[in-house]
């Protein structure tokens, strides 16, 4: 009897195996078609394209847009990196991959960014969207407005994380365009995508792209993605010398197969790309937020130098009855990283003694009743209060490097000024507590460009170096010269 029962069971196994080979495997292959795209990141030139405009499931590549909007929101003052975000029941219920957030939990916005970028956490991505727009649907509308502004013509987002949803589609070309904007529009955040692991507030999380980052020379990002419908997706960027290539793959059959294919495409890109190409960064879109594409101008943002503007009719006297125009450094824009020349001009402006004008003058001078105290812009009032009561004719541009603030820290030597300035920005973001208020300065030496933070006490410099070293960031103290 036992033998008779075993025969039908054996036939059943054969039937199941046949169904798997003939039906399920072919269907899974159809569900994740292949697409690829390779571009020269410096110029945007297309080096390879296959099915690049086919609308497919992007999976977690979606989070590049979620993060792009998060970076934009921080830049525009909508939210800060330290803002505590309350996790909703909806966000906490998102399926893996996730950070494991709980309903009602409060967590700093910076940790949500790290978890979404490194861990590819779905609950963190949803929480970012809700923090910025109140709901997933409203955030998806903002994602689509931003995509249109970036030139992503065949992309439609329905959620912040990329889990399969009807109509949630993109293309290899559009995702490459988005990756390039992330790289060049927000270089101060790009290092997130190359971290092998990071502290996400509740725990340390590992990078989903760490295999390619470790195996391919020059690879430094950007984002992986996987769902059953999408297959194994990846937008990758690598830099070698003067060349930078972005390669995108949709529909890989496994992590290893996808990584191998991306490596081949990157190799192809480096072979085809010219060695010297003028860098043409993509145009950063206008800040768009709110319903129907309404442009919102956020008040209180510091767009220019922190040197206050003078009230109309007031002056700084270099000699009696003589006027001197305000220093050019006072009007210098600080969007992005200040050049070394502007930094030096700011220091010179601070250290140049200003002779106070008399508080009263004759009617012939036309100055009677005119106050010499400059009017602070709204963004500057907080700065003035934090630094204490100022003299009537004193203009504060940065913390003085005198009075014990003659120390600093060096965070490396770089081959280009741009790389040194970028290192200063990323380091300042990584260690805001001890480096806040310091002067970032790039010093050109015969051996390269040194990146320094100056204007610190010996104790604060020592503390900053110890904290940076704990974060695996190279640091050396710089004493008074």
C-alpha positions in Angstrom: 0.0 0.0 0.0 2.8 2.4 0.8 4.4 1.8 -2.6 1.1 2.6 -4.4 0.7 5.9 -2.5 4.2 6.9 -3.3 3.7 6.7 -7.1 1.0 9.4 -7.3 3.1 11.6 -5.0 6.1 11.2 -7.3 3.9 12.1 -10.3 2.7 15.2 -8.5 6.2 16.4 -7.9 7.0 16.0 -11.7 3.9 18.0 -12.5 4.8 20.9 -10.2 8.4 21.0 -11.6 7.0 21.1 -15.1 4.7 24.0 -14.2 7.6 25.9 -12.6 9.8 25.5 -15.7 7.1 26.1 -18.3 4.9 28.7 -16.7 6.2 30.5 -13.6 9.8 31.1 -14.8 8.8 32.5 -18.2 6.2 34.7 -16.6 8.8 36.1 -14.1 11.1 36.9 -17.0 8.3 38.7 -18.9 7.5 40.7 -15.7 11.0 42.2 -15.5 12.2 43.2 -19.0 15.7 44.5 -19.5 16.7 48.1 -20.2 20.0 49.9 -20.0 21.4 53.4 -20.3 24.9 54.8 -20.1 25.8 58.5 -20.1 28.8 60.7 -19.6 27.9 62.5 -16.4 30.0 65.5 -17.2 28.2 66.4 -20.4 25.0 64.3 -20.4 26.1 62.6 -23.7 24.5 59.2 -24.3 27.1 56.4 -24.7 24.7 53.4 -24.8 21.0 52.9 -24.8 18.7 49.8 -24.9 15.0 50.0 -24.2 15.9 53.2 -22.4 12.5 54.8 -23.0 10.4 51.7 -22.1 8.2 52.5 -19.1 9.0 49.9 -16.4 8.8 49.4 -12.7 11.6 51.5 -11.0 11.3 49.8 -7.6 13.5 51.6 -5.0 15.1 53.8 -7.6 12.1 55.8 -6.7 13.8 56.9 -3.5 16.2 59.0 -5.5 13.3 61.4 -6.1 12.1 61.2 -2.5 15.7 62.1 -1.4 16.1 64.8 -4.0 13.0 66.5 -2.7 14.2 66.0 0.9 17.5 67.7 0.0 15.6 70.5 -1.7 13.3 71.0 1.3 16.2 71.3 3.7 17.9 73.8 1.3 14.8 75.9 1.1 14.0 76.0 4.8 10.9 73.8 4.7 12.4 71.5 7.3 15.7 71.0 9.1 17.8 68.0 9.4 17.2 68.0 13.2 13.4 68.3 12.9 11.7 65.5 14.8 9.3 63.7 12.6 6.4 61.8 14.1 5.9 58.4 12.5 2.4 57.6 11.4 0.8 54.2 11.6 0.7 54.1 7.8 4.4 54.7 7.4 5.3 52.2 10.2 3.2 49.5 8.4 5.2 49.6 5.1 6.6 46.2 4.2 10.4 45.5 4.1 12.9 46.6 3.4 12.4 48.9 6.5 14.0 50.5 9.4 11.5 49.2 11.9 9.9 52.5 12.9 7.0 52.4 15.4 3.7 54.4 15.2 4.1 57.6 17.3 7.9 57.4 17.4 9.7 60.6 16.8 13.0 60.6 14.9 15.2 63.3 13.4 14.7 64.0 9.7 18.4 63.3 9.0 18.0 59.7 10.1 15.1 59.2 7.8 17.3 60.5 4.9 20.1 58.1 5.9 17.8 55.1 6.2 16.1 55.8 2.8 19.5 56.4 1.0 21.6 53.6 2.5 19.1 50.9 3.8 16.5 51.7 1.2 13.9 51.7 4.0 10.3 51.9 2.8 9.0 53.2 6.2 11.6 56.0 6.2 10.7 57.0 2.7 7.0 57.2 3.4 7.8 59.2 6.6 9.8 61.7 4.6 6.9 62.2 2.2 4.4 62.7 5.0 6.7 65.1 6.8 6.9 67.3 3.8 3.5 67.1 2.3 1.2 65.6 4.9 0.2 62.5 2.9 1.6 60.0 0.5 -0.8 61.2 -2.3 0.2 64.8 -1.9 3.9 63.9 -1.9 3.5 61.8 -5.0 2.0 64.9 -6.8 5.0 66.9 -5.7 7.3 64.1 -7.0 5.6 64.2 -10.4 5.9 68.0 -10.6 9.6 67.8 -9.7 10.1 65.0 -12.3 8.6 67.2 -15.0 10.9 70.1 -14.0 13.9 67.8 -14.3 13.0 66.7 -17.8 11.8 63.2 -16.8 9.2 62.9 -19.5 8.0 59.3 -19.1 7.9 58.9 -15.4 4.8 58.7 -13.1 5.2 58.3 -9.3 2.4 57.0 -7.1 4.4 56.6 -3.8 7.6 57.6 -2.1 9.3 54.1 -1.8 8.8 52.4 -5.2 6.8 49.3 -4.1 4.9 48.0 -7.1 1.7 50.0 -7.8 -0.4 50.3 -10.9 0.9 53.3 -13.0 4.0 53.8 -10.9 6.5 53.7 -13.8 9.7 55.2 -15.1 12.5 54.6 -17.7 16.2 53.9 -17.7 16.8 57.3 -19.3 14.7 59.2 -16.8 16.3 57.5 -13.8 19.7 58.4 -15.2 18.7 62.0 -15.6 17.5 62.0 -12.0 20.7 60.4 -10.8 22.8 63.1 -12.5 20.7 65.8 -10.9 21.2 64.2 -7.4 25.0 64.2 -8.1 25.3 67.8 -9.3 22.4 69.6 -7.7 23.2 68.4 -4.1 26.9 67.3 -4.0 27.0 68.0 -0.3 24.6 65.0 0.3 26.0 62.7 -2.4 28.4 61.0 0.0 25.4 59.3 1.6 25.2 56.9 -1.3 28.7 55.7 -1.0 28.6 54.9 2.7 29.0 51.2 3.4 26.9 51.7 6.6 25.5 54.5 8.6 23.8 55.4 11.9 20.1 55.7 11.2 19.1 56.8 14.7 17.7 53.6 15.9 20.4 51.3 14.6 23.3 51.0 12.2 22.2 50.0 8.7 24.2 48.6 5.8 24.2 49.8 2.2 22.2 47.8 -0.2 24.8 48.6 -2.9 27.9 47.8 -0.9 29.0 44.9 -3.2 29.4 47.1 -6.2 30.9 49.9 -4.1 33.6 47.4 -2.9 34.2 45.6 -6.1 34.2 48.3 -8.8 37.1 50.8 -8.8 35.7 54.4 -8.6 32.1 53.5 -7.8 30.5 55.9 -5.3 26.7 55.4 -5.7 23.9 55.7 -6.4 20.8 53.5 -5.7 19.6 49.9 -6.0 16.0 48.6 -6.4 14.2 45.3 -6.4 10.7 44.0 -6.6 9.4 40.9 -8.2 7.8 43.0 -11.0 10.8 45.1 -11.6 13.7 42.7 -11.2 17.0 43.9 -10.0 17.5 47.6 -10.8 20.5 49.8 -10.3 21.6 53.4 -11.1 25.4 53.5 -10.6 28.0 56.2 -10.9 31.8 55.9 -11.0 34.6 58.4 -11.3 38.1 57.7 -12.6 40.4 60.6 -13.0 38.6 63.3 -14.9 35.9 61.0 -16.2 32.5 60.2 -14.5 30.0 57.7 -15.9 26.4 56.9 -14.9 25.0 53.5 -15.9 21.5 52.3 -15.3 20.1 48.8 -15.5 16.4 47.7 -15.2 15.4 44.0 -15.0 18.5 42.2 -13.7 17.9 38.6 -12.9 19.9 38.7 -9.6 22.1 41.0 -7.6 25.3 39.4 -8.9 24.1 39.4 -12.5 22.9 43.0 -12.3 26.2 44.1 -10.7 28.2 42.3 -13.4 26.2 43.9 -16.1 26.5 47.4 -14.6 30.3 46.9 -14.3 30.4 46.0 -18.0 28.4 49.1 -18.9 30.6 51.3 -16.8 33.7 49.9 -18.5 32.1 50.6 -21.8 31.4 54.1 -20.7 34.9 54.8 -19.7 36.2 53.4 -23.0 33.8 55.5 -25.1 33.9 58.8 -23.1 36.6 61.3 -24.1 39.2 62.0 -21.5 38.7 65.8 -21.5 35.2 67.2 -21.6 33.9 70.5 -20.4 31.7 70.0 -17.4 28.1 71.1 -18.2 26.1 70.6 -15.1 22.4 70.1 -15.6 20.2 73.1 -14.9 18.8 73.1 -11.4 15.0 73.5 -11.6 13.1 76.2 -9.9 11.9 75.5 -6.4 8.3 74.2 -6.8 6.0 73.3 -4.0 2.3 73.4 -3.3 -0.8 72.6 -5.3 -1.0 73.3 -9.1 2.7 73.9 -9.3 2.6 77.0 -7.2 6.0 78.5 -6.5 6.6 79.1 -2.8 9.2 81.6 -1.7 10.3 80.7 1.8 11.1 83.8 4.0 13.9 84.0 6.3 16.5 82.2 4.1 20.1 83.4 4.1 20.8 83.9 0.4 23.7 86.3 0.7 26.6 87.2 3.0 25.7 87.5 6.7 27.2 91.0 6.6 24.1 93.3 7.3 23.0 95.8 4.8 23.2 99.5 5.6 20.1 101.7 6.0 19.5 104.1 3.1 21.4 107.3 3.7 23.8 105.9 6.3 27.6 105.5 5.7 30.8 104.3 7.1 33.2 107.1 7.4 36.8 106.7 6.4 37.4 110.4 7.0 35.1 113.3 8.1 32.4 114.1 5.6 33.7 111.4 3.2 31.8 108.3 2.2 33.1 104.8 1.5 31.0 102.2 -0.3 30.3 99.0 1.6 32.9 96.3 0.9 32.3 94.1 -2.0 32.5 91.0 0.3 29.3 92.2 2.0 27.4 91.6 -1.2 29.1 88.3 -2.2 26.7 85.5 -2.7 27.2 82.4 -0.5 25.1 80.0 -2.4 27.2 76.9 -2.7 30.7 76.9 -1.2 32.5 80.2 -0.8 35.7 80.6 -2.8 38.9 81.1 -0.9 39.2 84.7 -2.3 35.8 85.6 -0.9 36.6 84.0 2.4 39.8 86.1 2.7 37.8 89.2 1.8 35.4 88.5 4.6 38.3 88.1 7.0 39.8 91.4 5.8 36.5 93.1 6.1 36.2 92.0 9.7 39.7 92.9 10.7 39.8 96.3 9.0 39.1 98.9 11.7 36.1 101.1 11.0 36.3 104.6 12.3 33.0 105.6 13.8 31.3 108.7 12.4 30.2 111.4 14.8 26.7 110.9 16.2 25.8 114.5 15.4 26.6 116.7 12.4 25.9 120.1 11.1 22.9 120.6 8.7 25.4 121.3 5.9 26.7 117.8 6.2 23.2 116.4 5.7 23.8 113.7 8.3 21.9 115.0 11.3 19.9 112.3 13.1 21.2 109.5 10.9 22.1 106.3 12.8 25.2 104.5 11.9 23.8 101.1 13.1 23.1 98.9 10.1 19.6 97.4 9.6 19.7 93.6 10.0 17.8 91.5 7.6 15.3 89.1 9.2 17.7 86.2 8.6 20.5 88.0 10.4 18.6 89.0 13.6 18.9 85.5 15.1 22.7 85.6 14.4 23.1 88.9 16.1 21.2 87.8 19.2 23.2 84.6 19.4 26.5 86.4 19.3 25.5 89.0 22.0 25.1 92.7 21.9 27.2 94.4 19.2 28.9 97.7 19.2 27.0 100.5 17.4 29.4 100.5 14.4 30.5 96.9 14.5 29.8 94.6 11.6 30.1 90.9 12.3 30.8 88.6 9.4 32.2 85.5 11.2 33.6 84.5 14.5 36.9 86.2 15.2 40.0 84.0 15.0 41.5 86.1 17.9 40.9 85.8 21.6 41.8 82.1 21.8 40.1 81.1 18.6 43.4 80.6 16.8 43.2 76.8 16.3 41.6 74.7 13.6 41.4 71.3 12.1 42.6 69.9 8.8 40.4 67.2 7.1 42.7 66.3 4.2 44.7 67.3 1.2 43.1 67.2 -2.3 44.2 67.4 -5.9 41.6 70.1 -6.8 40.1 73.1 -5.0 36.6 71.8 -5.8 37.3 68.5 -4.0 38.6 70.3 -1.0 35.6 72.6 -0.8 33.3 69.6 -1.2 35.1 67.8 1.6 34.6 70.8 3.9 30.9 71.0 3.2 30.3 67.2 3.7 32.4 67.2 6.8 30.5 70.2 8.2 27.3 68.4 7.6 28.6 65.2 9.3 29.8 67.1 12.4 27.6 70.2 12.8 27.8 70.4 16.6 31.5 71.1 16.9 32.2 72.8 13.5 29.3 75.2 13.6 30.5 78.8 13.3 34.0 77.9 12.1 35.6 79.4 9.0 36.0 76.9 6.1 39.2 77.7 4.2 41.0 76.0 1.4 44.8 76.6 1.4 46.8 75.9 -1.8 50.1 74.2 -1.1 52.7 72.7 -3.6 51.4 69.3 -2.7 47.7 70.1 -3.2 44.7 71.9 -1.6 44.3 71.6 2.1 40.8 71.7 3.6 40.7 73.5 7.0 38.2 74.6 9.6 39.6 77.7 11.4 38.6 80.0 14.2 38.4 77.4 17.0 39.8 77.2 20.5 42.3 74.4 21.3 39.7 72.5 23.2 37.1 72.7 20.5 39.6 71.7 17.8 40.6 68.7 19.9 37.0 67.7 20.5 36.2 68.1 16.8 39.1 65.9 15.7 38.2 63.2 18.2 34.6 63.2 16.9 35.6 63.2 13.3 38.1 60.4 13.9 35.3 58.4 15.5 33.4 58.8 12.2 36.3 57.5 10.2 37.1 61.0 8.8 40.8 62.0 8.7 41.6 64.9 11.0 44.6 66.8 12.3 44.7 69.8 14.6 46.1 73.0 13.2 47.8 75.3 15.8 48.4 79.1 15.7 50.7 80.0 12.9 
